[in-house]
Every structure is written in structure tokens, then in C-alpha cells.
Amino acid sequence: MFPDLITPALDFEQQLGACVSAMCQDDAIGQTLVFERDKGMLHMRPIAIDDLVDTDIDRYDMVVFDGGTLSGDSWKHVFFPRQRTHCFVCGA
């Protein structure tokens, strides 16, 4: 009935893929951060895009793409893998 309906999970996967692609561009700058809980504490660390792609993203509480381009664009996109939700925080 609604063949073009995008489910939240599909939207999550598409947006995540778009962020990974953007961070792999030749003029991309910024970093990708993952947040994971260990012994009740939330720890943040940077992660290389290749490592993120090769990892089960559901192990992270949150993934933040703090990206931009050499020409001055900047953006942030926050993903909550277990809930399959995301939020585009800012863009310029």
C-alpha cells in the first residue's frame, strides 16, 4: 500500500551510510566518536571509519559524526544504534 514508506530502521541505516560516505570523501575533515558503557561508566573514544564499518554498531550507546569539508562546511550527526534513532545536530 505504501511502497515508498521509509521505516525508522531503514532511515537510520540510510543516514548512517550517508555519514560514513561523507566522512570518506577526499575533502572530509572531522572525527567520528563512539560512546560505550563499561562498568557503569560511559566512555568516549575516536574511531576510524574503517573500524566503525567493521564493527557491530549495536555495541555502542552513541556514535557522533563531527564532520565537515576543507571548504568550510561543518555538521554533526548523532546516532543511537540500539534505539535505531538519530539526530542531525547542525550544519553550515
N, CA, C and O atoms as a CHARMM CRD file, in Angstrom:
* protein
*
  368
    1    1 MET  N      0.81200  -1.18600   0.00000 PROA 1      0.00000
    2    1 MET  CA     0.00000   0.00000   0.00000 PROA 1      0.00000
    3    1 MET  C      0.86200   1.26100   0.00000 PROA 1      0.00000
    4    1 MET  O      0.54500   2.22600  -0.69500 PROA 1      0.00000
    5    2 PHE  N      1.96300   1.26100   0.78200 PROA 2      0.00000
    6    2 PHE  CA     2.86500   2.39900   0.83900 PROA 2      0.00000
    7    2 PHE  C      4.27500   1.94000   0.47900 PROA 2      0.00000
    8    2 PHE  O      5.11600   1.80400   1.36700 PROA 2      0.00000
    9    3 PRO  N      4.55200   1.69900  -0.79200 PROA 3      0.00000
   10    3 PRO  CA     5.84600   1.11700  -1.17400 PROA 3      0.00000
   11    3 PRO  C      7.03400   2.03200  -0.88600 PROA 3      0.00000
   12    3 PRO  O      8.14900   1.54100  -0.71200 PROA 3      0.00000
   13    4 ASP  N      6.82700   3.33700  -0.83200 PROA 4      0.00000
   14    4 ASP  CA     7.93100   4.27000  -0.60600 PROA 4      0.00000
   15    4 ASP  C      8.05600   4.68900   0.84900 PROA 4      0.00000
   16    4 ASP  O      8.82000   5.59700   1.17500 PROA 4      0.00000
   17    5 LEU  N      7.30600   4.02800   1.72600 PROA 5      0.00000
   18    5 LEU  CA     7.35200   4.36500   3.13700 PROA 5      0.00000
   19    5 LEU  C      8.70700   3.99000   3.72200 PROA 5      0.00000
   20    5 LEU  O      9.15300   2.85000   3.59700 PROA 5      0.00000
   21    6 ILE  N      9.35200   4.94900   4.35700 PROA 6      0.00000
   22    6 ILE  CA    10.65400   4.69000   4.97500 PROA 6      0.00000
   23    6 ILE  C     10.43400   4.45400   6.45800 PROA 6      0.00000
   24    6 ILE  O      9.93300   5.32600   7.16900 PROA 6      0.00000
   25    7 THR  N     10.80600   3.28800   6.91400 PROA 7      0.00000
   26    7 THR  CA    10.66700   2.95200   8.32700 PROA 7      0.00000
   27    7 THR  C     11.79300   3.61400   9.11300 PROA 7      0.00000
   28    7 THR  O     12.82400   3.96200   8.53600 PROA 7      0.00000
   29    8 PRO  N     11.61200   3.79400  10.42200 PROA 8      0.00000
   30    8 PRO  CA    12.70100   4.37600  11.23100 PROA 8      0.00000
   31    8 PRO  C     14.00700   3.59000  11.12200 PROA 8      0.00000
   32    8 PRO  O     15.08200   4.18800  11.08000 PROA 8      0.00000
   33    9 ALA  N     13.92900   2.27200  11.07700 PROA 9      0.00000
   34    9 ALA  CA    15.14900   1.46900  10.97100 PROA 9      0.00000
   35    9 ALA  C     15.82800   1.68200   9.62400 PROA 9      0.00000
   36    9 ALA  O     17.05300   1.78300   9.56300 PROA 9      0.00000
   37   10 LEU  N     15.05600   1.75300   8.54400 PROA 10     0.00000
   38   10 LEU  CA    15.62100   1.99300   7.22500 PROA 10     0.00000
   39   10 LEU  C     16.20900   3.39400   7.14700 PROA 10     0.00000
   40   10 LEU  O     17.29100   3.57800   6.59100 PROA 10     0.00000
   41   11 ASP  N     15.51500   4.37900   7.69400 PROA 11     0.00000
   42   11 ASP  CA    16.02400   5.75100   7.73700 PROA 11     0.00000
   43   11 ASP  C     17.34500   5.79700   8.49400 PROA 11     0.00000
   44   11 ASP  O     18.29000   6.45900   8.06500 PROA 11     0.00000
   45   12 PHE  N     17.41000   5.09200   9.62000 PROA 12     0.00000
   46   12 PHE  CA    18.63300   5.03000  10.41700 PROA 12     0.00000
   47   12 PHE  C     19.78000   4.50000   9.56900 PROA 12     0.00000
   48   12 PHE  O     20.85400   5.10100   9.53400 PROA 12     0.00000
   49   13 GLU  N     19.56500   3.38900   8.89100 PROA 13     0.00000
   50   13 GLU  CA    20.61300   2.76800   8.07200 PROA 13     0.00000
   51   13 GLU  C     21.03400   3.68200   6.92000 PROA 13     0.00000
   52   13 GLU  O     22.22300   3.78600   6.62000 PROA 13     0.00000
   53   14 GLN  N     20.08500   4.33400   6.28200 PROA 14     0.00000
   54   14 GLN  CA    20.40600   5.23600   5.17400 PROA 14     0.00000
   55   14 GLN  C     21.21900   6.43700   5.65900 PROA 14     0.00000
   56   14 GLN  O     22.21000   6.81500   5.03400 PROA 14     0.00000
   57   15 GLN  N     20.80100   7.02300   6.76100 PROA 15     0.00000
   58   15 GLN  CA    21.51500   8.18700   7.29200 PROA 15     0.00000
   59   15 GLN  C     22.91000   7.80500   7.79100 PROA 15     0.00000
   60   15 GLN  O     23.86600   8.55400   7.59300 PROA 15     0.00000
   61   16 LEU  N     23.02800   6.65500   8.43000 PROA 16     0.00000
   62   16 LEU  CA    24.32800   6.17300   8.88400 PROA 16     0.00000
   63   16 LEU  C     25.25200   5.97600   7.67700 PROA 16     0.00000
   64   16 LEU  O     26.41300   6.38400   7.70600 PROA 16     0.00000
   65   17 GLY  N     24.74100   5.36200   6.63800 PROA 17     0.00000
   66   17 GLY  CA    25.52000   5.16500   5.42200 PROA 17     0.00000
   67   17 GLY  C     25.95300   6.48300   4.79100 PROA 17     0.00000
   68   17 GLY  O     27.07300   6.60200   4.29400 PROA 17     0.00000
   69   18 ALA  N     25.06400   7.46600   4.81100 PROA 18     0.00000
   70   18 ALA  CA    25.39700   8.78700   4.26300 PROA 18     0.00000
   71   18 ALA  C     26.52200   9.43800   5.05800 PROA 18     0.00000
   72   18 ALA  O     27.39900  10.07900   4.48000 PROA 18     0.00000
   73   19 CYS  N     26.50400   9.27900   6.37600 PROA 19     0.00000
   74   19 CYS  CA    27.56600   9.85600   7.21500 PROA 19     0.00000
   75   19 CYS  C     28.89500   9.16100   6.96500 PROA 19     0.00000
   76   19 CYS  O     29.93000   9.81800   6.84900 PROA 19     0.00000
   77   20 VAL  N     28.87000   7.85200   6.88300 PROA 20     0.00000
   78   20 VAL  CA    30.10600   7.10800   6.60400 PROA 20     0.00000
   79   20 VAL  C     30.66300   7.55000   5.25800 PROA 20     0.00000
   80   20 VAL  O     31.86300   7.79300   5.12800 PROA 20     0.00000
   81   21 SER  N     29.80100   7.65500   4.26400 PROA 21     0.00000
   82   21 SER  CA    30.22400   8.09000   2.93100 PROA 21     0.00000
   83   21 SER  C     30.81600   9.49700   2.97300 PROA 21     0.00000
   84   21 SER  O     31.85400   9.75400   2.36400 PROA 21     0.00000
   85   22 ALA  N     30.16200  10.39900   3.68600 PROA 22     0.00000
   86   22 ALA  CA    30.64800  11.78300   3.78000 PROA 22     0.00000
   87   22 ALA  C     32.01500  11.84900   4.44500 PROA 22     0.00000
   88   22 ALA  O     32.87000  12.63400   4.03600 PROA 22     0.00000
   89   23 MET  N     32.22300  11.02700   5.46800 PROA 23     0.00000
   90   23 MET  CA    33.49700  11.05100   6.18400 PROA 23     0.00000
   91   23 MET  C     34.61200  10.40100   5.36700 PROA 23     0.00000
   92   23 MET  O     35.78700  10.54700   5.70200 PROA 23     0.00000
   93   24 CYS  N     34.25900   9.69100   4.30600 PROA 24     0.00000
   94   24 CYS  CA    35.25500   9.03900   3.45000 PROA 24     0.00000
   95   24 CYS  C     35.63700   9.88900   2.23300 PROA 24     0.00000
   96   24 CYS  O     36.51000   9.49700   1.45900 PROA 24     0.00000
   97   25 GLN  N     35.00200  11.03000   2.06100 PROA 25     0.00000
   98   25 GLN  CA    35.30200  11.88400   0.91500 PROA 25     0.00000
   99   25 GLN  C     36.71100  12.46800   1.02600 PROA 25     0.00000
  100   25 GLN  O     37.24200  12.62800   2.12500 PROA 25     0.00000
  101   26 ASP  N     37.29700  12.77700  -0.10400 PROA 26     0.00000
  102   26 ASP  CA    38.66800  13.30500  -0.12900 PROA 26     0.00000
  103   26 ASP  C     38.83000  14.60500   0.64500 PROA 26     0.00000
  104   26 ASP  O     39.88600  14.84800   1.22900 PROA 26     0.00000
  105   27 ASP  N     37.79700  15.44500   0.65700 PROA 27     0.00000
  106   27 ASP  CA    37.91600  16.73800   1.33400 PROA 27     0.00000
  107   27 ASP  C     37.29200  16.74000   2.73200 PROA 27     0.00000
  108   27 ASP  O     37.08200  17.80000   3.32200 PROA 27     0.00000
  109   28 ALA  N     36.99800  15.55400   3.25600 PROA 28     0.00000
  110   28 ALA  CA    36.35700  15.45000   4.57800 PROA 28     0.00000
  111   28 ALA  C     37.35800  15.76000   5.69400 PROA 28     0.00000
  112   28 ALA  O     38.52600  15.37300   5.64800 PROA 28     0.00000
  113   29 ILE  N     36.85000  16.47100   6.68700 PROA 29     0.00000
  114   29 ILE  CA    37.60500  16.71600   7.91100 PROA 29     0.00000
  115   29 ILE  C     36.70500  16.36000   9.08300 PROA 29     0.00000
  116   29 ILE  O     35.50100  16.17500   8.90500 PROA 29     0.00000
  117   30 GLY  N     37.26700  16.26300  10.25900 PROA 30     0.00000
  118   30 GLY  CA    36.48000  15.96400  11.44300 PROA 30     0.00000
  119   30 GLY  C     36.85500  14.62000  12.01700 PROA 30     0.00000
  120   30 GLY  O     37.90400  14.05300  11.71300 PROA 30     0.00000
  121   31 GLN  N     35.96600  14.13000  12.85600 PROA 31     0.00000
  122   31 GLN  CA    36.22900  12.85900  13.51000 PROA 31     0.00000
  123   31 GLN  C     34.92600  12.14600  13.81000 PROA 31     0.00000
  124   31 GLN  O     33.84600  12.73700  13.80300 PROA 31     0.00000
  125   32 THR  N     35.06100  10.87100  14.07300 PROA 32     0.00000
  126   32 THR  CA    33.92800  10.05300  14.47600 PROA 32     0.00000
  127   32 THR  C     34.21500   9.55900  15.88000 PROA 32     0.00000
  128   32 THR  O     35.29700   9.04200  16.15800 PROA 32     0.00000
  129   33 LEU  N     33.24100   9.72000  16.76200 PROA 33     0.00000
  130   33 LEU  CA    33.39000   9.32100  18.16000 PROA 33     0.00000
  131   33 LEU  C     32.36000   8.26000  18.50400 PROA 33     0.00000
  132   33 LEU  O     31.21600   8.32400  18.05400 PROA 33     0.00000
  133   34 VAL  N     32.76900   7.29000  19.29900 PROA 34     0.00000
  134   34 VAL  CA    31.82800   6.30000  19.80700 PROA 34     0.00000
  135   34 VAL  C     31.78000   6.39600  21.32700 PROA 34     0.00000
  136   34 VAL  O     32.77400   6.70400  21.98300 PROA 34     0.00000
  137   35 PHE  N     30.62200   6.12900  21.85200 PROA 35     0.00000
  138   35 PHE  CA    30.40100   6.12100  23.29300 PROA 35     0.00000
  139   35 PHE  C     29.94100   4.72800  23.67400 PROA 35     0.00000
  140   35 PHE  O     28.97400   4.20600  23.11900 PROA 35     0.00000
  141   36 GLU  N     30.64100   4.13400  24.62300 PROA 36     0.00000
  142   36 GLU  CA    30.24500   2.79800  25.07400 PROA 36     0.00000
  143   36 GLU  C     30.34400   2.71500  26.58800 PROA 36     0.00000
  144   36 GLU  O     31.19400   3.34400  27.21700 PROA 36     0.00000
  145   37 ARG  N     29.45300   1.92600  27.14400 PROA 37     0.00000
  146   37 ARG  CA    29.37100   1.79000  28.59100 PROA 37     0.00000
  147   37 ARG  C     30.21800   0.61700  29.04800 PROA 37     0.00000
  148   37 ARG  O     30.16400  -0.47400  28.48200 PROA 37     0.00000
  149   38 ASP  N     31.00900   0.87100  30.09500 PROA 38     0.00000
  150   38 ASP  CA    31.84200  -0.17400  30.67900 PROA 38     0.00000
  151   38 ASP  C     31.81200   0.00900  32.18800 PROA 38     0.00000
  152   38 ASP  O     32.20800   1.05200  32.70700 PROA 38     0.00000
  153   39 LYS  N     31.33800  -1.01600  32.88200 PROA 39     0.00000
  154   39 LYS  CA    31.24900  -0.98500  34.35000 PROA 39     0.00000
  155   39 LYS  C     30.48100   0.23600  34.85300 PROA 39     0.00000
  156   39 LYS  O     30.86900   0.86900  35.83500 PROA 39     0.00000
  157   40 GLY  N     29.39300   0.55000  34.16700 PROA 40     0.00000
  158   40 GLY  CA    28.52900   1.63700  34.59300 PROA 40     0.00000
  159   40 GLY  C     28.96900   3.02000  34.16000 PROA 40     0.00000
  160   40 GLY  O     28.25600   3.99500  34.39900 PROA 40     0.00000
  161   41 MET  N     30.11700   3.12700  33.53400 PROA 41     0.00000
  162   41 MET  CA    30.63100   4.42700  33.10100 PROA 41     0.00000
  163   41 MET  C     30.55200   4.52500  31.57900 PROA 41     0.00000
  164   41 MET  O     30.79800   3.54900  30.87100 PROA 41     0.00000
  165   42 LEU  N     30.20900   5.70300  31.09000 PROA 42     0.00000
  166   42 LEU  CA    30.15100   5.94300  29.66200 PROA 42     0.00000
  167   42 LEU  C     31.50400   6.49600  29.20900 PROA 42     0.00000
  168   42 LEU  O     31.96700   7.52200  29.71000 PROA 42     0.00000
  169   43 HSD  N     32.12600   5.80600  28.26200 PROA 43     0.00000
  170   43 HSD  CA    33.44600   6.19400  27.77600 PROA 43     0.00000
  171   43 HSD  C     33.35200   6.60500  26.31400 PROA 43     0.00000
  172   43 HSD  O     32.65000   5.97900  25.52000 PROA 43     0.00000
  173   44 MET  N     34.07300   7.67100  25.97400 PROA 44     0.00000
  174   44 MET  CA    34.10800   8.16800  24.61200 PROA 44     0.00000
  175   44 MET  C     35.50500   7.93800  24.04500 PROA 44     0.00000
  176   44 MET  O     36.51200   8.07200  24.74000 PROA 44     0.00000
  177   45 ARG  N     35.53300   7.58600  22.75300 PROA 45     0.00000
  178   45 ARG  CA    36.82100   7.47000  22.07900 PROA 45     0.00000
  179   45 ARG  C     36.62100   7.69300  20.58400 PROA 45     0.00000
  180   45 ARG  O     35.56100   7.38800  20.03700 PROA 45     0.00000
  181   46 PRO  N     37.63600   8.22100  19.93700 PROA 46     0.00000
  182   46 PRO  CA    37.55600   8.34600  18.48000 PROA 46     0.00000
  183   46 PRO  C     37.68900   6.97800  17.82900 PROA 46     0.00000
  184   46 PRO  O     38.30500   6.07100  18.38800 PROA 46     0.00000
  185   47 ILE  N     37.10900   6.83800  16.65100 PROA 47     0.00000
  186   47 ILE  CA    37.19600   5.58300  15.91500 PROA 47     0.00000
  187   47 ILE  C     37.38900   5.91200  14.43600 PROA 47     0.00000
  188   47 ILE  O     36.77900   6.84600  13.91500 PROA 47     0.00000
  189   48 ALA  N     38.22300   5.15500  13.78000 PROA 48     0.00000
  190   48 ALA  CA    38.40400   5.29500  12.33500 PROA 48     0.00000
  191   48 ALA  C     37.16000   4.75500  11.62700 PROA 48     0.00000
  192   48 ALA  O     36.54100   3.79400  12.08400 PROA 48     0.00000
  193   49 ILE  N     36.81100   5.37900  10.52000 PROA 49     0.00000
  194   49 ILE  CA    35.62400   4.95600   9.77100 PROA 49     0.00000
  195   49 ILE  C     35.70900   3.48100   9.38600 PROA 49     0.00000
  196   49 ILE  O     34.72200   2.75400   9.49900 PROA 49     0.00000
  197   50 ASP  N     36.86900   3.03900   8.93900 PROA 50     0.00000
  198   50 ASP  CA    37.01500   1.62200   8.56300 PROA 50     0.00000
  199   50 ASP  C     36.73200   0.70100   9.73600 PROA 50     0.00000
  200   50 ASP  O     36.12100  -0.35500   9.57100 PROA 50     0.00000
  201   51 ASP  N     37.17600   1.10000  10.92300 PROA 51     0.00000
  202   51 ASP  CA    36.92300   0.28000  12.11800 PROA 51     0.00000
  203   51 ASP  C     35.44800   0.29100  12.48800 PROA 51     0.00000
  204   51 ASP  O     34.90600  -0.72600  12.91900 PROA 51     0.00000
  205   52 LEU  N     34.79700   1.43600  12.32100 PROA 52     0.00000
  206   52 LEU  CA    33.36500   1.52200  12.62800 PROA 52     0.00000
  207   52 LEU  C     32.56600   0.61500  11.70300 PROA 52     0.00000
  208   52 LEU  O     31.65600  -0.08600  12.14600 PROA 52     0.00000
  209   53 VAL  N     32.90400   0.62800  10.43000 PROA 53     0.00000
  210   53 VAL  CA    32.19100  -0.18200   9.44900 PROA 53     0.00000
  211   53 VAL  C     32.37600  -1.67100   9.73100 PROA 53     0.00000
  212   53 VAL  O     31.47400  -2.47100   9.48500 PROA 53     0.00000
  213   54 ASP  N     33.54200  -2.03700  10.24700 PROA 54     0.00000
  214   54 ASP  CA    33.83800  -3.44900  10.51800 PROA 54     0.00000
  215   54 ASP  C     33.35800  -3.92400  11.88400 PROA 54     0.00000
  216   54 ASP  O     33.62700  -5.06100  12.27100 PROA 54     0.00000
  217   55 THR  N     32.65400  -3.07100  12.61500 PROA 55     0.00000
  218   55 THR  CA    32.20700  -3.38500  13.97100 PROA 55     0.00000
  219   55 THR  C     30.68500  -3.44600  14.02000 PROA 55     0.00000
  220   55 THR  O     30.01500  -2.75000  13.25700 PROA 55     0.00000
  221   56 ASP  N     30.14100  -4.25700  14.89400 PROA 56     0.00000
  222   56 ASP  CA    28.69800  -4.27100  15.13300 PROA 56     0.00000
  223   56 ASP  C     28.34700  -2.97500  15.85400 PROA 56     0.00000
  224   56 ASP  O     28.68000  -2.80500  17.02600 PROA 56     0.00000
  225   57 ILE  N     27.68900  -2.07900  15.17200 PROA 57     0.00000
  226   57 ILE  CA    27.40100  -0.74800  15.71500 PROA 57     0.00000
  227   57 ILE  C     26.52100  -0.81500  16.96200 PROA 57     0.00000
  228   57 ILE  O     26.51900   0.12000  17.76300 PROA 57     0.00000
  229   58 ASP  N     25.78000  -1.89600  17.13600 PROA 58     0.00000
  230   58 ASP  CA    24.89300  -2.02400  18.29600 PROA 58     0.00000
  231   58 ASP  C     25.65000  -2.10900  19.61800 PROA 58     0.00000
  232   58 ASP  O     25.04000  -1.99900  20.68200 PROA 58     0.00000
  233   59 ARG  N     26.94800  -2.30100  19.57000 PROA 59     0.00000
  234   59 ARG  CA    27.72800  -2.35400  20.81400 PROA 59     0.00000
  235   59 ARG  C     27.90700  -0.97300  21.43300 PROA 59     0.00000
  236   59 ARG  O     28.29300  -0.85700  22.59600 PROA 59     0.00000
  237   60 TYR  N     27.62400   0.08600  20.65000 PROA 60     0.00000
  238   60 TYR  CA    27.82400   1.45800  21.12200 PROA 60     0.00000
  239   60 TYR  C     26.51700   2.07100  21.60900 PROA 60     0.00000
  240   60 TYR  O     25.44800   1.81300  21.05600 PROA 60     0.00000
  241   61 ASP  N     26.62400   2.88100  22.64800 PROA 61     0.00000
  242   61 ASP  CA    25.46100   3.62800  23.13500 PROA 61     0.00000
  243   61 ASP  C     25.14400   4.79400  22.21300 PROA 61     0.00000
  244   61 ASP  O     23.98200   5.15300  22.01900 PROA 61     0.00000
  245   62 MET  N     26.20700   5.38800  21.64300 PROA 62     0.00000
  246   62 MET  CA    26.02000   6.55000  20.78900 PROA 62     0.00000
  247   62 MET  C     27.21600   6.65400  19.84100 PROA 62     0.00000
  248   62 MET  O     28.34000   6.30500  20.20000 PROA 62     0.00000
  249   63 VAL  N     26.95500   7.13900  18.63200 PROA 63     0.00000
  250   63 VAL  CA    28.00300   7.41600  17.66000 PROA 63     0.00000
  251   63 VAL  C     27.79900   8.85000  17.18600 PROA 63     0.00000
  252   63 VAL  O     26.69400   9.23000  16.79600 PROA 63     0.00000
  253   64 VAL  N     28.86700   9.64500  17.22200 PROA 64     0.00000
  254   64 VAL  CA    28.79700  11.04200  16.80100 PROA 64     0.00000
  255   64 VAL  C     29.74000  11.25600  15.63300 PROA 64     0.00000
  256   64 VAL  O     30.93400  10.97100  15.71500 PROA 64     0.00000
  257   65 PHE  N     29.18900  11.75600  14.55900 PROA 65     0.00000
  258   65 PHE  CA    29.99900  12.18000  13.41700 PROA 65     0.00000
  259   65 PHE  C     30.13800  13.69200  13.52700 PROA 65     0.00000
  260   65 PHE  O     29.15100  14.41800  13.41200 PROA 65     0.00000
  261   66 ASP  N     31.34400  14.16200  13.74600 PROA 66     0.00000
  262   66 ASP  CA    31.64400  15.58500  13.80000 PROA 66     0.00000
  263   66 ASP  C     32.41200  15.88700  12.53200 PROA 66     0.00000
  264   66 ASP  O     33.64200  15.84300  12.51800 PROA 66     0.00000
  265   67 GLY  N     31.69400  16.19300  11.47200 PROA 67     0.00000
  266   67 GLY  CA    32.30500  16.26100  10.16100 PROA 67     0.00000
  267   67 GLY  C     32.28100  17.62700   9.53300 PROA 67     0.00000
  268   67 GLY  O     31.70300  18.57900  10.05800 PROA 67     0.00000
  269   68 GLY  N     32.92200  17.68900   8.40000 PROA 68     0.00000
  270   68 GLY  CA    32.96200  18.90400   7.61800 PROA 68     0.00000
  271   68 GLY  C     33.79800  18.68700   6.37500 PROA 68     0.00000
  272   68 GLY  O     34.19000  17.56600   6.05100 PROA 68     0.00000
  273   69 THR  N     34.06300  19.78600   5.68500 PROA 69     0.00000
  274   69 THR  CA    34.89100  19.73000   4.48100 PROA 69     0.00000
  275   69 THR  C     35.95500  20.81600   4.54700 PROA 69     0.00000
  276   69 THR  O     35.85700  21.76300   5.32800 PROA 69     0.00000
  277   70 LEU  N     36.95100  20.66000   3.72500 PROA 70     0.00000
  278   70 LEU  CA    38.01800  21.65700   3.65600 PROA 70     0.00000
  279   70 LEU  C     37.50200  23.01700   3.21300 PROA 70     0.00000
  280   70 LEU  O     38.11800  24.04000   3.51200 PROA 70     0.00000
  281   71 SER  N     36.37700  23.03900   2.50300 PROA 71     0.00000
  282   71 SER  CA    35.80900  24.30700   2.03100 PROA 71     0.00000
  283   71 SER  C     35.01500  25.04300   3.10500 PROA 71     0.00000
  284   71 SER  O     34.51100  26.13800   2.85700 PROA 71     0.00000
  285   72 GLY  N     34.89700  24.45400   4.29700 PROA 72     0.00000
  286   72 GLY  CA    34.27900  25.17700   5.41000 PROA 72     0.00000
  287   72 GLY  C     32.94400  24.66100   5.90300 PROA 72     0.00000
  288   72 GLY  O     32.43200  25.15600   6.90800 PROA 72     0.00000
  289   73 ASP  N     32.36600  23.68100   5.22600 PROA 73     0.00000
  290   73 ASP  CA    31.11000  23.10400   5.72100 PROA 73     0.00000
  291   73 ASP  C     31.37800  22.37200   7.03900 PROA 73     0.00000
  292   73 ASP  O     32.45600  21.81500   7.24300 PROA 73     0.00000
  293   74 SER  N     30.39700  22.38300   7.91200 PROA 74     0.00000
  294   74 SER  CA    30.53000  21.60300   9.14900 PROA 74     0.00000
  295   74 SER  C     29.16200  21.05700   9.54000 PROA 74     0.00000
  296   74 SER  O     28.13100  21.67400   9.27100 PROA 74     0.00000
  297   75 TRP  N     29.17100  19.89500  10.17600 PROA 75     0.00000
  298   75 TRP  CA    27.92500  19.25800  10.57800 PROA 75     0.00000
  299   75 TRP  C     28.21300  18.23700  11.66300 PROA 75     0.00000
  300   75 TRP  O     29.33700  17.76300  11.82700 PROA 75     0.00000
  301   76 LYS  N     27.16100  17.91700  12.39200 PROA 76     0.00000
  302   76 LYS  CA    27.22200  16.87300  13.41400 PROA 76     0.00000
  303   76 LYS  C     25.97200  16.01700  13.27000 PROA 76     0.00000
  304   76 LYS  O     24.87400  16.52000  13.03000 PROA 76     0.00000
  305   77 HSD  N     26.16600  14.72600  13.42100 PROA 77     0.00000
  306   77 HSD  CA    25.03600  13.80900  13.34100 PROA 77     0.00000
  307   77 HSD  C     25.23200  12.77100  14.44000 PROA 77     0.00000
  308   77 HSD  O     26.27200  12.11600  14.51700 PROA 77     0.00000
  309   78 VAL  N     24.22700  12.63300  15.27900 PROA 78     0.00000
  310   78 VAL  CA    24.29700  11.74000  16.43100 PROA 78     0.00000
  311   78 VAL  C     23.38400  10.53800  16.18600 PROA 78     0.00000
  312   78 VAL  O     22.22700  10.69300  15.79700 PROA 78     0.00000
  313   79 PHE  N     23.92200   9.33900  16.42100 PROA 79     0.00000
  314   79 PHE  CA    23.17300   8.09800  16.23400 PROA 79     0.00000
  315   79 PHE  C     23.10400   7.33800  17.55400 PROA 79     0.00000
  316   79 PHE  O     24.07200   7.28500  18.31300 PROA 79     0.00000
  317   80 PHE  N     21.93900   6.75100  17.80500 PROA 80     0.00000
  318   80 PHE  CA    21.71600   5.88800  18.95900 PROA 80     0.00000
  319   80 PHE  C     21.39000   4.50000  18.39800 PROA 80     0.00000
  320   80 PHE  O     20.22800   4.18900  18.13800 PROA 80     0.00000
  321   81 PRO  N     22.41700   3.67400  18.21400 PROA 81     0.00000
  322   81 PRO  CA    22.24200   2.40800  17.49700 PROA 81     0.00000
  323   81 PRO  C     21.20200   1.45900  18.06800 PROA 81     0.00000
  324   81 PRO  O     20.43400   0.86400  17.31100 PROA 81     0.00000
  325   82 ARG  N     21.15900   1.30800  19.35200 PROA 82     0.00000
  326   82 ARG  CA    20.22900   0.31900  19.92700 PROA 82     0.00000
  327   82 ARG  C     18.77600   0.71600  19.74000 PROA 82     0.00000
  328   82 ARG  O     17.90000  -0.14000  19.61900 PROA 82     0.00000
  329   83 GLN  N     18.52800   2.01400  19.71800 PROA 83     0.00000
  330   83 GLN  CA    17.16100   2.50700  19.52800 PROA 83     0.00000
  331   83 GLN  C     16.83300   2.76800  18.05900 PROA 83     0.00000
  332   83 GLN  O     15.68400   3.04100  17.71000 PROA 83     0.00000
  333   84 ARG  N     17.85000   2.68200  17.20200 PROA 84     0.00000
  334   84 ARG  CA    17.71400   2.96300  15.77600 PROA 84     0.00000
  335   84 ARG  C     17.13100   4.36000  15.54100 PROA 84     0.00000
  336   84 ARG  O     16.24900   4.55300  14.70400 PROA 84     0.00000
  337   85 THR  N     17.64900   5.32500  16.30300 PROA 85     0.00000
  338   85 THR  CA    17.25400   6.71800  16.12900 PROA 85     0.00000
  339   85 THR  C     18.50400   7.54900  15.86700 PROA 85     0.00000
  340   85 THR  O     19.62600   7.12500  16.14400 PROA 85     0.00000
  341   86 HSD  N     18.28400   8.72600  15.33300 PROA 86     0.00000
  342   86 HSD  CA    19.40000   9.62400  15.04900 PROA 86     0.00000
  343   86 HSD  C     18.89800  11.05900  15.04000 PROA 86     0.00000
  344   86 HSD  O     17.69600  11.32200  14.98600 PROA 86     0.00000
  345   87 CYS  N     19.85900  11.98200  15.09600 PROA 87     0.00000
  346   87 CYS  CA    19.51600  13.39300  15.10100 PROA 87     0.00000
  347   87 CYS  C     20.61900  14.16800  14.39100 PROA 87     0.00000
  348   87 CYS  O     21.78600  14.07300  14.76900 PROA 87     0.00000
  349   88 PHE  N     20.26300  14.92300  13.38100 PROA 88     0.00000
  350   88 PHE  CA    21.19900  15.81300  12.71800 PROA 88     0.00000
  351   88 PHE  C     21.24700  17.07300  13.55000 PROA 88     0.00000
  352   88 PHE  O     20.24200  17.77500  13.66700 PROA 88     0.00000
  353   89 VAL  N     22.40200  17.37400  14.13300 PROA 89     0.00000
  354   89 VAL  CA    22.50300  18.43700  15.12900 PROA 89     0.00000
  355   89 VAL  C     22.69200  19.80500  14.49600 PROA 89     0.00000
  356   89 VAL  O     21.99600  20.74900  14.86800 PROA 89     0.00000
  357   90 CYS  N     23.60400  19.93800  13.55700 PROA 90     0.00000
  358   90 CYS  CA    23.80400  21.24600  12.95200 PROA 90     0.00000
  359   90 CYS  C     24.48200  21.10300  11.62400 PROA 90     0.00000
  360   90 CYS  O     25.10100  20.07900  11.33600 PROA 90     0.00000
  361   91 GLY  N     24.36900  22.11200  10.82700 PROA 91     0.00000
  362   91 GLY  CA    25.03400  22.13900   9.53900 PROA 91     0.00000
  363   91 GLY  C     25.30000  23.58100   9.14800 PROA 91     0.00000
  364   91 GLY  O     24.57800  24.49500   9.54700 PROA 91     0.00000
  365   92 ALA  N     26.32500  23.76300   8.37900 PROA 92     0.00000
  366   92 ALA  CA    26.64700  25.11800   7.92200 PROA 92     0.00000
  367   92 ALA  C     27.07600  25.07200   6.47700 PROA 92     0.00000
  368   92 ALA  O     27.39300  26.10800   5.89400 PROA 92     0.00000
